[in-house]
Amino acid sequence: MTGHLDITVHQIYGATDAAVVFAVSKKDPKFHTSVIVGIDLDNKKIGDVGAYEGSVEGAITTGLYVMAYKKDSPHM
């Protein structure tokens, strides 16, 4: 199952046949993450999008914890 996330891309770094894209969510839960986007330069096409295992899910989970415990923390 895939979902839709409303994000803003704030950095892109080139890599061999790919780009590393850093993004931040626009809505709750707030999180920062990165993904690797494959690039086929010969055919000018975007390839697969991937991430290190669990990195996107972990970022979203952290954002959910912040939302859940925001009222309990005097610093938020």
N, C-alpha and C positions, 0 to 999 in steps of 0.2 A: 504494500500500500504506500503510495506517495502522497504527500500533502503539499500545500502551497504556503510559502512563507513570504511575507512582505518585508524585503530587506533593502538596505542601501549598501552598495559596494563602495568601500572607502580606500582600498589599495589594490593594485594588481601588480604582481611581479612575474616577469618572464622566466620560463624554464625551458629545458629541451623538450620540444614538441608539446608544450603545455604552458599554462599560466596558473599561478597561485592567486586566488581571489579571496581577499579579506572583506568580511561583511558584518553589518550590525543590523539587528531587527528594528523595524520601525514601530512595532506595537508590542504589547506585553505577550509573552514574557520577553523581557529585554535580554539579549545575549549577543556576544561577539563570537565569530567562528571563521574558519577558512575552508575552502574546498580547492581541489585541483581540477582544472578544466583542460582536457586534451584538445590540442589544436592540430589540424591537418593543413599545414601551410600550402602544400602542393595543390590541394583542391579547395582551399579557402573555406574550410568547414570546421565547426565545433564538434569535438568528439565527446567521449564519456566524461561525466562529472563524478568525482569521487572525493572521499575524505579518509583520513586515518580512522580506523575502526572505533566507533563510539564517540568521536570528537564532537560532531554536531549534536548528537543526542545528549552528550554530557553538558554542553553549553546550554541547551534548552532546559535540561533538568535543573541546572544551577539557577537559571532565570526563574523557574517555577518555585524553587526554594526561597529565593529572595522575595517573590510575591507573597508566599505563604507566611513567612516569618517577619515581614516588614514591620508589622505592628509591635512585635515583641522586642525589637532592637531600638535602643535609645539613639543610635547613630544613624538611622535611616530616615 
